[in-house]
Amino acid sequence: MNALLLSAWCSHLRILQILVNSGAKIHCKNKDSLTLLHCAAQKGHVPVLAFITEDLEDVALDHADKLGRTAFHWAAEHGQLDSLDFLVGSGCDHSVKDKEGNTALHPAARWGHLAVLQRLMDVRLDLEERNVEGVTALHAAAEGIHPDCVQLLLGAGSSANALTQVAGPPHDWCVPSAAET
């Protein structure tokens, strides 16, 4: 990562401004195609996001990394509600899917980010949206062992009987919780 990406990652707004004013290339990416927006969104740095989107020119709000994930996906995956709200308010595409067919609902549910999951439901993402393996957000929450997310999704109308397209879980998929051992 270069100094500009690191400053966005670490929420060093003043350093970011100095680098931009000194001619740093604002459309830089790391080896995984993460941009300034990706770095700031996943770390929850709203002032940095505001600077990037409001003060820099031609920054693509919905730029995808190598996996097809946008800053919106990264904010959801890392439970960054403030970043998510900022991106929604900035007009990002809520329904974009990554290369595996995941919307932002999938990683939020998989990692148990209840408040983020609720917000994604508030912006009307389709609860029954399936990725390439037929996995819905409910499947992801169940796989991640997040009962609060499972309850939220079921209460919002997710189908408890939806089937994936995968024949069966991987051998290490179901690990018992401490309460079950």
Disulfide bonds with the S-S distance in Angstrom:
none
